[in-house]
Amino acid sequence: MKKCLVLLSGGVDSSTALALAIRDFDEVIALSVSYGQKHERELKSAADIAKHYGVTLKTIDLNAVFSDSDCSLLANSEAEIPKESYAEQIKKTGGLTPVSTYIPFRNGLFISTAAAVALSNGCEAVLYGAHADDSAGNAYPDCSPEFFDAMNSALVTGSGGGIVLLAPFVKMNKADIVKLGLTLKVPYELTWSCYVGGIKPCGVCGTCIDRAGAFAAAGIEDPAM
């Protein structure tokens, strides 16, 4: 029996990844992470998505790891979340450094943690939803193909070949992910992307702008708006 663990944030990408895993694997479990984010809205969406698909959702608390970070996404930070697109943010950094909403090595930690949980639950793969838009311009280097290759090698080596890392969207853009998700009937109305939290998405943070562009490119209105 093929079994997979999916890192599930509750957003568009990870929810589509979950739907894809359910299609391709015999059994799927999901892992949601509390990392000290400013709001818990995305954790609620992860739970709603897992319930929709009837998969087991495990949660883990990694708040302490990021307690010294001043990333604007974290509750312990007073930094303001940028109200501009990723493209505008990348122009300011020149691609030399990640954007201000990059949390230090977050995906590296998440993937390593997921691998331990996956191995303990008889899974042969960990799947995460990194995509090309996030790695463009060095915005989120832990979403790049190079990072994926390195982490996959580490997981395979460190597990004695017991587990692999999958990133099916690593060379796809978000619009293509939405298009795929529509064929898989992903309940995007249950997903959450906004960095700010609240009842409705802010519409002006980087991930809100990115999401709106993806749904527009896919030729459909965002059902969560």
Backbone as a chain_set.jsonl record, in Angstrom:
{"seq": "MKKCLVLLSGGVDSSTALALAIRDFDEVIALSVSYGQKHERELKSAADIAKHYGVTLKTIDLNAVFSDSDCSLLANSEAEIPKESYAEQIKKTGGLTPVSTYIPFRNGLFISTAAAVALSNGCEAVLYGAHADDSAGNAYPDCSPEFFDAMNSALVTGSGGGIVLLAPFVKMNKADIVKLGLTLKVPYELTWSCYVGGIKPCGVCGTCIDRAGAFAAAGIEDPAM", "coords": {"N": [[0.838, -1.203, 0.0], [0.604, 2.173, -0.92], [1.564, 5.0, 0.827], [1.275, 8.375, 1.881], [2.434, 11.482, 3.283], [1.192, 14.723, 3.547], [2.19, 18.063, 3.697], [0.176, 20.427, 5.019], [-1.029, 23.554, 4.776], [-3.378, 24.856, 4.49], [-3.759, 26.562, 2.447], [-4.004, 27.473, -1.096], [-2.04, 26.045, -2.625], [-1.061, 23.87, -1.014], [-3.439, 22.577, -0.486], [-4.239, 21.77, -3.004], [-2.137, 20.07, -3.474], [-2.722, 18.108, -1.606], [-5.106, 17.056, -2.676], [-4.077, 15.981, -5.035], [-2.347, 14.046, -4.008], [-4.201, 12.337, -2.809], [-5.398, 11.371, -5.061], [-3.288, 9.902, -6.172], [-2.167, 8.192, -4.271], [-2.637, 5.367, -2.081], [-3.251, 5.733, 0.578], [-3.484, 8.609, 2.625], [-2.153, 11.014, 4.856], [-2.245, 14.112, 6.671], [-0.272, 16.949, 7.663], [-0.248, 19.671, 9.769], [1.151, 22.789, 10.748], [1.829, 24.777, 13.539], [3.492, 27.73, 13.839], [3.923, 30.046, 15.134], [2.597, 32.036, 13.821], [0.837, 35.105, 13.005], [-1.873, 34.833, 13.038], [-4.507, 32.364, 13.358], [-6.039, 31.56, 11.326], [-5.332, 30.19, 8.985], [-4.755, 27.686, 9.994], [-7.246, 26.787, 10.745], [-8.409, 26.545, 8.218], [-6.84, 24.485, 7.184], [-7.701, 22.384, 8.8], [-10.372, 22.302, 7.991], [-10.116, 21.581, 5.305], [-8.892, 19.063, 5.522], [-10.928, 17.702, 6.823], [-12.903, 17.81, 4.87], [-11.836, 16.078, 2.952], [-11.66, 13.808, 4.425], [-9.33, 12.911, 5.671], [-6.768, 11.994, 8.002], [-5.593, 14.459, 10.157], [-2.685, 15.633, 11.463], [-1.195, 17.7, 13.928], [1.389, 19.997, 14.792], [3.463, 21.827, 17.035], [5.688, 24.33, 16.493], [6.48, 26.731, 17.442], [8.5, 27.733, 19.184], [10.895, 27.517, 17.812], [11.05, 29.645, 16.041], [11.078, 31.865, 17.614], [12.961, 33.881, 17.923], [12.977, 35.228, 15.586], [12.329, 38.08, 13.515], [10.51, 38.155, 11.523], [7.85, 39.466, 9.618], [5.508, 37.992, 9.54], [5.149, 36.723, 11.907], [3.818, 36.404, 15.228], [5.307, 37.461, 17.306], [6.612, 39.558, 16.226], [6.886, 43.042, 15.471], [6.998, 44.099, 13.046], [5.634, 45.376, 10.011], [3.406, 43.759, 7.787], [4.121, 43.61, 4.385], [2.304, 45.586, 2.039], [2.103, 44.984, -0.792], [2.92, 43.615, -4.032], [4.741, 40.538, -4.679], [6.529, 40.904, -6.759], [7.072, 43.638, -6.633], [8.314, 43.728, -4.162], [10.577, 42.169, -4.66], [11.924, 43.784, -6.448], [12.938, 45.696, -4.735], [14.814, 44.275, -3.256], [16.44, 43.353, -5.191], [16.696, 40.736, -5.738], [18.686, 39.713, -4.229], [18.372, 39.034, -1.607], [16.0, 37.186, 0.416], [12.42, 37.934, 0.506], [10.706, 40.035, 2.955], [8.801, 38.519, 4.232], [9.749, 36.009, 4.376], [10.316, 33.269, 6.37], [12.869, 32.172, 8.471], [14.381, 29.448, 7.059], [12.072, 27.916, 7.095], [10.64, 25.977, 5.488], [12.575, 24.0, 5.361], [12.716, 23.118, 8.001], [10.044, 22.305, 8.367], [9.829, 20.224, 6.472], [11.751, 18.387, 7.378], [10.675, 17.752, 9.888], [8.228, 16.707, 9.037], [9.141, 14.462, 7.692], [10.057, 12.828, 9.779], [7.647, 12.356, 11.146], [6.223, 11.13, 9.09], [7.717, 8.776, 8.564], [7.334, 7.471, 10.971], [4.737, 6.815, 10.716], [4.476, 5.008, 8.715], [4.69, 5.977, 6.092], [5.757, 6.457, 2.707], [6.462, 8.69, 1.377], [6.852, 12.267, 1.473], [5.015, 15.125, 0.765], [5.062, 18.398, -0.526], [3.861, 21.746, -1.259], [5.457, 23.589, -2.796], [6.092, 26.119, -5.275], [6.897, 27.593, -8.531], [6.471, 30.38, -8.661], [6.881, 31.301, -6.058], [9.593, 30.877, -5.635], [10.788, 32.509, -7.442], [13.04, 35.134, -8.241], [14.477, 34.801, -5.929], [12.787, 35.075, -3.782], [11.544, 33.27, -1.957], [13.707, 31.15, -1.087], [13.573, 28.539, -0.142], [11.728, 27.286, -1.639], [12.633, 26.594, -4.048], [13.758, 24.695, -6.991], [16.366, 23.774, -6.595], [16.622, 23.701, -3.828], [14.651, 21.812, -3.242], [15.786, 19.519, -4.5], [18.083, 19.162, -2.924], [16.973, 18.726, -0.356], [15.43, 16.454, -0.832], [17.435, 14.618, -1.386], [18.661, 14.583, 1.126], [16.596, 13.512, 2.723], [16.218, 10.963, 1.594], [18.775, 9.839, 1.977], [19.092, 10.139, 4.765], [17.072, 8.552, 5.735], [17.718, 6.051, 5.029], [16.789, 5.322, 2.552], [14.14, 5.085, 3.019], [12.178, 6.976, 2.63], [10.887, 9.535, 0.443], [10.984, 12.874, -0.911], [8.462, 14.817, -2.358], [7.631, 17.279, -4.729], [5.465, 18.323, -6.569], [4.741, 20.68, -7.871], [6.889, 22.306, -8.241], [8.037, 23.417, -10.501], [5.965, 24.715, -11.616], [3.617, 27.436, -12.114], [1.425, 29.441, -10.001], [-1.068, 29.85, -11.186], [-1.311, 27.677, -12.908], [-1.433, 25.678, -11.031], [-3.897, 26.217, -9.843], [-5.552, 25.714, -12.055], [-5.111, 22.956, -12.365], [-6.101, 22.13, -9.899], [-8.801, 22.72, -10.184], [-9.629, 20.741, -11.945], [-9.385, 18.637, -10.245], [-11.295, 19.17, -8.477], [-10.88, 20.711, -6.126], [-11.838, 22.148, -3.052], [-11.747, 25.226, -3.095], [-13.014, 27.288, -1.838], [-12.78, 26.803, 0.817], [-10.21, 27.321, 1.468], [-7.378, 29.315, 2.65], [-5.323, 32.124, 2.24], [-4.355, 34.671, 2.901], [-2.047, 36.777, 4.611], [-2.717, 38.37, 6.726], [-4.96, 37.601, 8.194], [-8.162, 37.507, 9.907], [-11.672, 37.993, 9.038], [-12.242, 38.217, 6.318], [-10.09, 38.018, 3.429], [-7.334, 40.352, 3.154], [-6.573, 41.397, 0.71], [-4.444, 42.939, -0.18], [-1.916, 42.151, 0.618], [1.134, 40.36, -0.235], [0.611, 37.611, -0.791], [-2.155, 37.56, -1.118], [-2.439, 39.136, -3.42], [-0.999, 37.558, -5.214], [-2.572, 35.255, -5.221], [-5.032, 36.243, -6.234], [-4.237, 36.936, -8.815], [-3.631, 34.421, -9.833], [-6.11, 33.052, -9.894], [-7.464, 34.726, -11.65], [-5.932, 34.367, -13.976], [-6.52, 31.745, -14.424], [-9.05, 31.985, -15.247], [-11.313, 32.137, -13.598], [-13.463, 33.144, -10.919], [-12.331, 33.777, -7.618], [-13.465, 31.574, -5.27], [-13.339, 31.981, -2.56], [-13.541, 34.604, -2.024]], "CA": [[0.0, 0.0, 0.0], [1.359, 3.416, -0.992], [1.068, 5.953, 1.809], [1.951, 9.657, 1.762], [2.108, 12.576, 4.195], [1.168, 16.021, 2.874], [2.243, 19.269, 4.527], [-1.061, 21.125, 4.687], [-1.145, 24.863, 5.425], [-4.725, 25.362, 4.328], [-3.773, 27.456, 1.301], [-4.294, 26.924, -2.426], [-1.036, 25.1, -3.108], [-1.026, 22.637, -0.222], [-4.727, 21.899, -0.626], [-4.168, 21.094, -4.3], [-1.204, 18.957, -3.274], [-3.457, 17.05, -0.898], [-6.013, 16.427, -3.644], [-3.248, 15.198, -5.944], [-1.882, 12.872, -3.271], [-5.345, 11.439, -2.647], [-5.577, 10.712, -6.358], [-2.162, 9.059, -6.567], [-1.737, 7.279, -3.217], [-3.696, 4.547, -1.482], [-3.601, 6.32, 1.874], [-2.862, 9.919, 2.809], [-2.363, 11.761, 6.083], [-1.81, 15.493, 6.518], [0.402, 17.549, 8.817], [-0.377, 21.121, 9.863], [2.163, 23.289, 11.669], [1.74, 26.072, 14.201], [4.873, 28.196, 13.898], [3.955, 31.38, 15.723], [2.004, 32.986, 12.891], [0.044, 36.154, 13.637], [-3.278, 34.426, 13.132], [-4.713, 30.923, 13.245], [-7.042, 31.329, 10.286], [-4.881, 29.165, 8.055], [-4.855, 26.385, 10.667], [-8.657, 26.401, 10.633], [-8.62, 26.095, 6.851], [-6.215, 23.163, 7.055], [-8.613, 21.427, 9.435], [-11.564, 22.198, 7.148], [-9.743, 20.832, 4.102], [-8.687, 17.666, 5.921], [-12.258, 17.143, 7.101], [-13.571, 17.654, 3.574], [-11.312, 14.89, 2.282], [-11.724, 12.664, 5.323], [-7.994, 12.417, 5.988], [-6.253, 12.281, 9.341], [-4.753, 15.654, 10.237], [-1.845, 15.751, 12.65], [-0.703, 19.059, 14.109], [2.605, 20.071, 15.605], [3.769, 23.187, 17.455], [7.107, 24.669, 16.335], [6.59, 28.16, 17.777], [9.743, 28.091, 19.868], [12.015, 27.57, 16.87], [11.085, 30.948, 15.373], [10.828, 32.902, 18.62], [13.942, 34.963, 17.799], [12.861, 35.844, 14.265], [11.516, 39.29, 13.424], [9.722, 38.095, 10.297], [6.579, 40.17, 9.809], [4.384, 37.057, 9.628], [5.118, 36.104, 13.226], [3.123, 37.154, 16.271], [6.272, 38.137, 18.167], [7.223, 40.655, 15.468], [6.118, 44.27, 15.3], [7.178, 44.528, 11.66], [4.39, 45.411, 9.244], [3.333, 42.906, 6.608], [4.111, 44.482, 3.202], [1.072, 45.678, 1.254], [2.532, 45.102, -2.176], [3.141, 42.328, -4.687], [6.084, 39.978, -4.552], [7.374, 41.524, -7.782], [7.507, 44.928, -6.098], [9.253, 43.448, -3.077], [11.822, 41.659, -5.25], [12.619, 44.943, -7.018], [13.647, 46.379, -3.649], [15.95, 43.459, -2.817], [17.263, 43.007, -6.345], [16.869, 39.287, -5.766], [19.889, 39.345, -3.468], [17.934, 38.471, -0.328], [14.58, 36.84, 0.411], [11.484, 38.988, 0.901], [10.605, 40.165, 4.416], [7.883, 37.513, 4.773], [10.452, 34.723, 4.429], [10.614, 32.823, 7.736], [14.156, 31.487, 8.339], [14.483, 28.005, 6.799], [10.815, 27.302, 7.526], [10.339, 24.738, 4.777], [13.549, 22.985, 5.751], [12.275, 22.567, 9.286], [8.773, 21.607, 8.158], [10.069, 18.982, 5.734], [12.451, 17.461, 8.273], [9.691, 17.312, 10.874], [7.266, 15.86, 8.329], [9.783, 13.18, 7.387], [10.051, 12.025, 11.008], [6.257, 11.942, 11.378], [5.859, 10.215, 8.011], [8.372, 7.485, 8.793], [6.701, 6.853, 12.133], [3.379, 6.414, 10.344], [4.513, 4.072, 7.599], [4.592, 6.647, 4.788], [6.929, 6.339, 1.852], [6.725, 9.975, 0.742], [6.362, 13.542, 2.0], [4.695, 15.988, -0.361], [4.781, 19.792, -0.163], [3.331, 22.476, -2.405], [6.291, 24.678, -3.321], [5.898, 26.36, -6.703], [7.894, 28.456, -9.16], [6.255, 31.801, -8.361], [7.457, 31.631, -4.749], [11.059, 30.851, -5.671], [11.264, 33.508, -8.401], [13.725, 36.284, -7.676], [15.014, 34.444, -4.612], [11.848, 35.53, -2.764], [11.499, 32.196, -0.971], [14.672, 30.178, -1.604], [13.239, 27.176, 0.261], [10.714, 26.775, -2.57], [13.307, 26.449, -5.336], [14.113, 23.333, -7.399], [17.647, 23.394, -5.993], [16.339, 23.346, -2.438], [13.937, 20.536, -3.283], [16.734, 18.44, -4.805], [18.941, 18.957, -1.763], [16.186, 18.147, 0.733], [15.079, 15.089, -1.208], [18.64, 13.814, -1.184], [18.85, 14.429, 2.569], [15.582, 12.591, 3.245], [16.509, 9.599, 1.122], [19.989, 9.38, 2.653], [18.891, 10.081, 6.209], [16.095, 7.515, 6.088], [18.152, 4.777, 4.473], [15.942, 5.013, 1.412], [12.788, 4.794, 3.484], [11.201, 8.011, 2.297], [11.303, 10.519, -0.554], [10.279, 14.149, -0.908], [7.813, 15.133, -3.623], [7.209, 18.67, -4.895], [4.952, 18.245, -7.944], [4.484, 21.992, -8.462], [8.083, 23.131, -8.063], [8.327, 24.124, -11.753], [4.688, 25.251, -12.088], [3.187, 28.67, -11.455], [0.218, 29.277, -9.194], [-2.229, 29.749, -12.076], [-1.382, 26.282, -13.371], [-1.874, 24.872, -9.878], [-5.348, 26.421, -9.741], [-6.171, 24.992, -13.171], [-5.08, 21.536, -12.007], [-7.014, 21.942, -8.772], [-10.181, 22.738, -10.664], [-9.924, 19.407, -12.485], [-9.441, 17.727, -9.101], [-12.428, 19.637, -7.662], [-10.426, 21.198, -4.824], [-12.79, 23.128, -2.492], [-10.97, 26.435, -2.835], [-13.765, 28.172, -0.94], [-12.371, 26.492, 2.195], [-8.783, 27.624, 1.654], [-7.014, 30.65, 3.143], [-3.971, 32.51, 1.845], [-3.998, 35.993, 3.41], [-1.105, 36.842, 5.73], [-3.216, 39.232, 7.788], [-5.98, 36.943, 9.006], [-9.442, 38.188, 9.899], [-12.826, 37.285, 8.491], [-12.055, 38.189, 4.879], [-8.722, 38.346, 3.023], [-7.072, 41.79, 3.062], [-6.519, 41.733, -0.706], [-3.312, 43.793, -0.541], [-0.612, 41.55, 0.954], [1.724, 39.671, -1.376], [-0.028, 36.339, -1.122], [-3.493, 37.871, -1.638], [-2.246, 39.601, -4.798], [-0.573, 36.38, -5.967], [-3.743, 34.384, -5.35], [-5.989, 36.881, -7.143], [-3.685, 36.813, -10.162], [-3.711, 33.025, -10.257], [-7.488, 32.737, -10.25], [-7.786, 35.491, -12.854], [-5.275, 33.701, -15.094], [-7.226, 30.482, -14.639], [-10.342, 32.325, -15.81], [-12.388, 31.842, -12.651], [-13.485, 33.98, -9.732], [-11.895, 33.096, -6.404], [-14.662, 31.272, -4.484], [-13.17, 32.367, -1.153], [-13.694, 36.067, -1.912]], "C": [[0.869, 1.248, 0.0], [0.731, 4.442, -0.058], [1.925, 7.209, 1.789], [1.514, 10.602, 2.86], [2.207, 13.891, 3.433], [1.259, 17.134, 3.907], [1.092, 20.165, 4.1], [-1.168, 22.433, 5.472], [-2.577, 25.381, 5.412], [-4.86, 26.321, 3.167], [-4.054, 26.724, -0.004], [-3.331, 25.805, -2.8], [-1.058, 23.776, -2.34], [-2.333, 21.871, -0.316], [-4.805, 21.164, -1.962], [-3.224, 19.905, -4.216], [-1.881, 17.795, -2.565], [-4.389, 16.311, -1.852], [-5.243, 15.533, -4.609], [-2.758, 13.921, -5.272], [-2.999, 11.853, -3.088], [-5.622, 10.688, -3.942], [-4.515, 9.639, -6.602], [-1.714, 8.039, -5.529], [-2.929, 6.524, -2.648], [-4.178, 5.132, -0.162], [-2.819, 7.601, 2.062], [-3.163, 10.442, 4.211], [-1.808, 13.168, 5.861], [-1.174, 15.989, 7.812], [0.289, 19.058, 8.723], [0.545, 21.627, 10.962], [1.791, 24.661, 12.231], [3.166, 26.563, 14.411], [4.99, 29.602, 14.477], [3.391, 32.438, 14.81], [1.06, 33.947, 13.617], [-1.427, 35.799, 13.775], [-3.377, 32.915, 12.943], [-5.716, 30.567, 12.151], [-6.62, 30.227, 9.321], [-4.94, 27.77, 8.681], [-6.295, 25.869, 10.621], [-8.949, 25.874, 9.234], [-8.007, 24.721, 6.62], [-7.126, 22.09, 7.64], [-9.863, 21.216, 8.58], [-11.285, 21.374, 5.892], [-9.575, 19.352, 4.424], [-10.024, 16.983, 6.184], [-13.007, 16.89, 5.802], [-13.145, 16.357, 2.887], [-11.323, 13.639, 3.163], [-10.372, 12.06, 5.641], [-7.614, 12.786, 7.418], [-5.347, 13.493, 9.29], [-4.005, 15.651, 11.559], [-1.353, 17.19, 12.73], [0.519, 19.043, 15.016], [2.922, 21.544, 15.867], [5.275, 23.426, 17.378], [7.364, 26.148, 16.642], [7.962, 28.541, 18.309], [10.908, 28.255, 18.905], [12.17, 28.963, 16.259], [10.929, 32.118, 16.338], [11.81, 34.076, 18.532], [13.863, 35.685, 16.456], [11.972, 37.084, 14.317], [10.719, 39.321, 12.117], [8.333, 38.675, 10.546], [5.373, 39.251, 9.909], [4.184, 36.507, 11.032], [4.515, 37.019, 14.289], [4.083, 37.935, 17.162], [6.948, 39.325, 17.477], [6.296, 41.855, 15.392], [6.256, 44.815, 13.879], [5.86, 44.437, 10.899], [4.476, 44.48, 8.043], [3.242, 43.798, 5.378], [2.778, 44.427, 2.454], [1.448, 45.947, -0.195], [2.83, 43.722, -2.735], [4.557, 41.828, -4.434], [7.031, 40.61, -5.559], [7.921, 42.861, -7.294], [8.526, 44.737, -4.979], [10.607, 42.994, -3.612], [12.63, 42.793, -5.876], [13.463, 45.645, -5.956], [14.884, 45.606, -3.196], [16.908, 43.15, -3.956], [17.492, 41.508, -6.462], [18.061, 38.805, -4.972], [19.543, 38.707, -2.126], [16.463, 38.076, -0.442], [13.717, 38.033, 0.788], [11.299, 38.963, 2.413], [9.65, 39.158, 5.044], [8.472, 36.1, 4.71], [10.782, 34.406, 5.891], [11.837, 31.905, 7.677], [14.065, 29.964, 8.256], [13.217, 27.247, 7.199], [10.539, 25.981, 6.81], [11.327, 23.625, 5.096], [13.144, 22.303, 7.044], [10.993, 21.754, 9.119], [8.996, 20.248, 7.498], [10.762, 17.949, 6.612], [11.506, 16.885, 9.317], [8.692, 16.354, 10.235], [7.86, 14.488, 8.016], [9.772, 12.266, 8.609], [8.653, 11.492, 11.301], [5.846, 10.901, 10.342], [6.456, 8.833, 8.219], [7.726, 6.739, 9.955], [5.296, 6.341, 11.831], [3.34, 5.559, 9.076], [4.368, 4.687, 6.222], [5.886, 6.468, 3.999], [7.29, 7.654, 1.162], [6.169, 11.119, 1.58], [6.152, 14.451, 0.801], [4.453, 17.409, 0.143], [4.543, 20.613, -1.423], [4.145, 23.636, -2.918], [6.06, 24.856, -4.815], [6.83, 27.456, -7.202], [7.713, 29.929, -8.843], [6.923, 32.198, -7.049], [8.983, 31.667, -4.773], [11.637, 31.902, -6.607], [11.927, 34.676, -7.687], [14.283, 36.059, -6.296], [14.101, 34.884, -3.474], [11.77, 34.538, -1.609], [12.428, 31.09, -1.449], [14.367, 28.735, -1.205], [12.03, 26.628, -0.504], [11.331, 26.46, -3.932], [13.57, 24.992, -5.689], [15.415, 22.85, -6.76], [17.458, 22.96, -4.542], [15.629, 22.0, -2.372], [14.903, 19.374, -3.525], [17.61, 18.117, -3.596], [18.193, 18.285, -0.617], [15.765, 16.712, 0.416], [16.259, 14.16, -0.994], [18.878, 13.556, 0.301], [17.86, 13.431, 3.153], [15.877, 11.156, 2.849], [17.714, 9.03, 1.868], [19.744, 9.168, 4.141], [17.908, 9.027, 6.663], [16.513, 6.143, 5.586], [17.279, 4.332, 3.316], [14.496, 4.765, 1.786], [11.746, 5.793, 3.057], [11.775, 8.96, 1.256], [10.468, 11.783, -0.374], [9.705, 14.391, -2.295], [7.382, 16.594, -3.62], [6.672, 18.801, -6.323], [4.753, 19.579, -8.633], [5.732, 22.859, -8.544], [8.474, 23.89, -9.332], [7.057, 24.692, -12.386], [4.408, 26.599, -11.441], [1.839, 28.451, -10.777], [-1.042, 29.157, -10.049], [-2.403, 28.323, -12.571], [-1.833, 25.349, -12.251], [-3.384, 24.994, -9.716], [-6.073, 25.651, -10.841], [-6.207, 23.493, -12.89], [-6.079, 21.254, -10.895], [-8.469, 21.928, -9.181], [-10.573, 21.393, -11.257], [-10.049, 18.378, -11.38], [-10.574, 18.094, -8.136], [-12.004, 20.013, -6.235], [-11.406, 22.248, -4.299], [-12.073, 24.424, -2.099], [-11.7, 27.43, -1.942], [-13.394, 27.945, 0.527], [-10.938, 26.921, 2.493], [-8.571, 29.06, 2.128], [-5.571, 30.932, 2.786], [-3.471, 33.771, 2.528], [-3.08, 35.932, 4.625], [-1.681, 37.564, 6.947], [-4.194, 38.521, 8.717], [-7.283, 37.713, 8.935], [-10.55, 37.348, 9.299], [-12.717, 37.146, 6.981], [-10.612, 38.547, 4.539], [-8.545, 39.855, 2.842], [-7.028, 42.27, 1.618], [-5.298, 42.517, -1.133], [-1.95, 43.241, -0.123], [-0.127, 40.735, -0.251], [0.989, 38.408, -1.78], [-1.46, 36.53, -1.603], [-3.406, 38.292, -3.104], [-1.884, 38.429, -5.7], [-1.766, 35.456, -6.231], [-4.753, 34.959, -6.353], [-5.529, 36.748, -8.591], [-3.807, 35.407, -10.706], [-5.117, 32.641, -10.68], [-7.925, 33.487, -11.503], [-7.183, 34.822, -14.096], [-5.938, 32.38, -15.445], [-8.635, 30.702, -15.176], [-11.524, 32.029, -14.912], [-12.317, 32.814, -11.488], [-13.06, 33.155, -8.526], [-13.113, 32.838, -5.525], [-14.55, 31.656, -3.016], [-13.372, 33.856, -0.944], [-15.174, 36.451, -1.828]], "O": [[1.774, 1.374, 0.826], [-0.466, 4.723, -0.132], [3.15, 7.132, 1.691], [0.374, 10.546, 3.322], [3.2, 14.141, 2.75], [0.501, 17.153, 4.877], [1.037, 20.611, 2.954], [-1.372, 22.42, 6.686], [-2.947, 26.235, 6.218], [-5.947, 26.843, 2.915], [-4.307, 25.519, -0.018], [-3.757, 24.738, -3.241], [-1.071, 22.701, -2.938], [-2.338, 20.642, -0.235], [-5.365, 20.071, -2.046], [-3.476, 18.859, -4.813], [-1.637, 16.633, -2.891], [-4.452, 15.082, -1.836], [-5.708, 14.448, -4.959], [-2.75, 12.85, -5.879], [-2.772, 10.649, -3.198], [-6.025, 9.526, -3.928], [-4.809, 8.589, -7.174], [-0.964, 7.119, -5.854], [-4.071, 6.979, -2.722], [-5.357, 5.041, 0.177], [-1.643, 7.683, 1.709], [-4.29, 10.329, 4.695], [-0.993, 13.383, 4.964], [-1.492, 15.517, 8.903], [0.681, 19.658, 7.722], [0.704, 20.973, 11.992], [1.477, 25.586, 11.482], [3.962, 25.902, 15.079], [6.018, 30.264, 14.333], [3.671, 33.622, 14.993], [0.553, 33.644, 14.697], [-2.144, 36.418, 14.561], [-2.456, 32.275, 12.436], [-6.181, 29.431, 12.059], [-7.448, 29.424, 8.889], [-5.151, 26.783, 7.977], [-6.531, 24.67, 10.478], [-9.651, 24.875, 9.077], [-8.595, 23.885, 5.934], [-7.3, 21.022, 7.054], [-10.355, 20.095, 8.456], [-12.116, 20.569, 5.471], [-10.057, 18.49, 3.688], [-10.224, 15.826, 5.813], [-13.672, 15.865, 5.654], [-13.966, 15.636, 2.321], [-11.027, 12.541, 2.693], [-10.259, 10.853, 5.855], [-8.095, 13.779, 7.963], [-4.431, 13.552, 8.47], [-4.607, 15.665, 12.632], [-1.122, 17.826, 11.702], [0.657, 18.186, 15.889], [2.676, 22.4, 15.018], [6.046, 22.803, 18.107], [8.335, 26.736, 16.165], [8.519, 29.567, 17.918], [11.814, 29.05, 19.157], [13.286, 29.408, 15.991], [10.672, 33.244, 15.911], [11.507, 35.162, 19.026], [14.598, 36.644, 16.219], [10.993, 37.132, 15.062], [10.305, 40.387, 11.662], [7.716, 38.399, 11.575], [4.305, 39.695, 10.329], [3.157, 35.89, 11.316], [4.681, 38.238, 14.252], [3.707, 38.967, 17.716], [7.765, 40.016, 18.086], [5.08, 41.711, 15.266], [5.7, 45.863, 13.55], [5.067, 43.522, 11.124], [5.501, 44.423, 7.364], [2.371, 44.666, 5.322], [2.202, 43.355, 2.265], [1.147, 47.006, -0.745], [2.975, 42.763, -1.977], [5.444, 42.582, -4.032], [8.203, 40.831, -5.255], [9.089, 43.18, -7.514], [9.486, 45.499, -4.867], [11.653, 43.381, -3.09], [13.86, 42.777, -5.846], [14.56, 46.128, -6.239], [15.884, 46.204, -2.798], [18.045, 42.738, -3.728], [18.375, 41.062, -7.195], [18.416, 37.628, -5.029], [20.328, 37.934, -1.577], [15.756, 38.584, -1.312], [14.214, 39.024, 1.324], [11.682, 38.0, 3.077], [9.678, 38.958, 6.258], [7.774, 35.118, 4.96], [11.451, 35.19, 6.565], [11.84, 30.948, 6.903], [13.726, 29.285, 9.225], [13.281, 26.083, 7.593], [10.239, 24.976, 7.455], [10.965, 22.448, 5.103], [13.216, 21.081, 7.172], [10.87, 20.654, 9.658], [8.42, 19.244, 7.918], [10.403, 16.771, 6.594], [11.529, 15.687, 9.598], [8.349, 15.322, 10.812], [7.161, 13.475, 8.07], [9.509, 11.069, 8.49], [8.487, 10.326, 11.659], [5.199, 9.908, 10.675], [5.764, 7.827, 8.063], [7.592, 5.516, 9.917], [4.736, 5.543, 12.582], [2.291, 5.412, 8.448], [3.968, 4.005, 5.278], [6.968, 6.345, 4.572], [8.292, 7.734, 0.451], [5.173, 10.976, 2.289], [7.01, 14.537, -0.077], [3.728, 17.61, 1.118], [4.966, 20.233, -2.514], [3.574, 24.596, -3.436], [5.857, 23.882, -5.54], [7.467, 28.156, -6.416], [8.697, 30.664, -8.763], [7.467, 33.296, -6.933], [9.596, 32.413, -4.01], [12.839, 32.164, -6.577], [11.44, 35.149, -6.66], [14.538, 37.014, -5.562], [14.553, 35.053, -2.341], [11.909, 34.907, -0.443], [11.985, 30.179, -2.149], [14.845, 27.804, -1.853], [11.397, 25.657, -0.091], [10.616, 26.099, -4.866], [13.603, 24.137, -4.804], [15.555, 21.673, -6.426], [18.054, 21.983, -4.089], [15.966, 21.152, -1.546], [14.841, 18.361, -2.829], [17.849, 16.951, -3.283], [18.722, 17.376, 0.022], [15.749, 15.857, 1.301], [16.104, 13.051, -0.484], [19.252, 12.451, 0.693], [18.23, 12.598, 3.981], [15.794, 10.244, 3.672], [17.686, 7.891, 2.332], [20.138, 8.148, 4.706], [17.897, 8.642, 7.832], [15.755, 5.18, 5.7], [17.049, 3.14, 3.113], [13.711, 4.289, 0.967], [10.551, 5.503, 3.111], [12.986, 9.167, 1.188], [9.396, 11.762, 0.231], [10.391, 14.189, -3.297], [6.836, 17.088, -2.634], [7.36, 19.335, -7.193], [4.609, 19.624, -9.855], [5.637, 24.038, -8.885], [9.17, 24.903, -9.251], [7.065, 25.101, -13.547], [4.9, 26.88, -10.348], [1.197, 27.416, -10.956], [-1.977, 28.446, -9.682], [-3.525, 27.821, -12.645], [-2.524, 24.359, -12.492], [-4.071, 24.0, -9.48], [-7.092, 25.01, -10.584], [-7.215, 22.834, -13.146], [-6.811, 20.266, -10.939], [-9.279, 21.209, -8.597], [-11.709, 20.948, -11.098], [-10.73, 17.365, -11.54], [-10.786, 17.428, -7.122], [-12.683, 19.676, -5.266], [-11.77, 23.159, -5.042], [-11.829, 24.678, -0.919], [-11.076, 28.315, -1.355], [-13.662, 28.793, 1.378], [-10.503, 26.886, 3.644], [-9.461, 29.904, 2.023], [-4.695, 30.094, 2.996], [-2.264, 33.924, 2.717], [-3.299, 35.146, 5.547], [-1.193, 37.393, 8.064], [-4.24, 38.82, 9.911], [-7.493, 38.492, 8.005], [-10.39, 36.147, 9.079], [-13.051, 36.102, 6.419], [-9.973, 39.297, 5.277], [-9.473, 40.553, 2.432], [-7.397, 43.407, 1.325], [-5.111, 42.751, -2.328], [-0.924, 43.819, -0.481], [-0.896, 40.461, -1.172], [0.769, 38.159, -2.965], [-1.94, 35.742, -2.418], [-4.207, 37.853, -3.93], [-2.395, 38.314, -6.814], [-1.934, 34.944, -7.337], [-5.261, 34.24, -7.214], [-6.333, 36.479, -9.484], [-4.056, 35.213, -11.896], [-5.304, 31.982, -11.703], [-8.669, 32.95, -12.324], [-7.836, 34.722, -15.135], [-5.926, 31.946, -16.597], [-9.334, 29.749, -15.518], [-12.611, 31.707, -15.392], [-11.233, 33.259, -11.111], [-13.39, 31.973, -8.426], [-13.744, 33.793, -5.071], [-15.551, 31.66, -2.299], [-13.374, 34.326, 0.194], [-15.5, 37.634, -1.73]]}, "num_chains": 1, "name": "protein.A"}
